[in-house]
Amino acid sequence: MLKQLMIAASLLLLPVAASAQDGHGHSHGEGANGPHGGVVQDLAGYEAELVPGDGTVTLYLVDHATEALVPTEGMMASVLFTQGSVRKGTVVLQPVGDRLEGKGEVPEGADAVVSLRGKDGKSSQARFELGGHAH
């Protein structure tokens, strides 16, 4: 009886353990911190990491299937910063090797809406919570 109980408990906990860690060797999930210290969201079928830096905003895209950074040549993106319904500014991102990058500052307390146009011309958006919302 004890053996059956332990097997049942192990099977119940297996999905929790599997979802806690992804193929990069660290846990992500939407809104989590990524390998570059940014916020991660799904965007256009990629794992997108938005990294606000010192005068630079960077967007990394990771292919879910290969877990490799996606070459960004031919892509375009923009980041709209908001506080609630108030627009606080926009940064245009251009391809720079394995990332999209633009010059600009993140307004204090703002969140971001990233618009991405892929190589195929299709557009997609995702919201990144950077701190401009109340919990």
Secondary structure as UniProt FT lines:
FT   HELIX           2..19
FT   TURN            23..24
FT   TURN            30..31
FT   TURN            35..36
FT   STRAND          39..43
FT   TURN            44..45
FT   STRAND          46..52
FT   STRAND          56..63
FT   TURN            64..66
FT   TURN            73..74
FT   STRAND          76..83
FT   TURN            84..85
FT   STRAND          86..96
FT   TURN            97..98
FT   STRAND          99..103
FT   TURN            108..109
FT   STRAND          111..117
FT   TURN            119..120
FT   STRAND          123..128
//
